[in-house]
């Protein structure tokens, strides 16, 4: 059961409409990294989780994401409300669709459930959520740089901040399961190549880059995987 409180979770104070910026904000309403995608993703994931604490966390964050969707929607409404049919208005999607938010991204593409990433495994889902939060944070950073007024900027900074908070929560949930930095979370044992690093980008002209991702003792560095797996005569 849901109850709606008739005030946003964070204050929105926009004094002047900017329809072109409203079109950019659609990315976080009906876009792949938007709040609708996140809210539905986390809510559906919660039904797959047996751990009561993690299920509760997913539902809490999902409902907060719905409140963020409301914030973005109200921002879009404020930036398109009471605007004359000026060139700025006519150059946006709102000239045809009307004021307020729509289930579109900033380029006019319709929202689709294909944006939702859930798979019925709590570790897999939590890791997908880390990527979702990172994508949303990147979009908010771009919007903050383009914000035409201080009210929009402050609201967007709050939304970006909460993406970071959710990331921390998902990481702590993974840590509680012992899976924060464990690549083995399935039921099928890997084969003998699991600790091999294949150098497939060498051109012989420059030294190959090395780092912890291809260094011993965790990895065995192999420059020619074809020769490695070709049976000797």
PyMOL commands that set and color helices and strands:
alter all, ss='L'
color gray80, all
select helices_A, chain A and resi 19-25+27-30+35-46+52-80+87-90+94-97+113-115+122-146+150-176+192-195+225-228
alter helices_A, ss='H'
color red, helices_A
select strands_A, chain A and resi 196-198+220-222
alter strands_A, ss='S'
color yellow, strands_A
deselect
rebuild
show_as cartoon
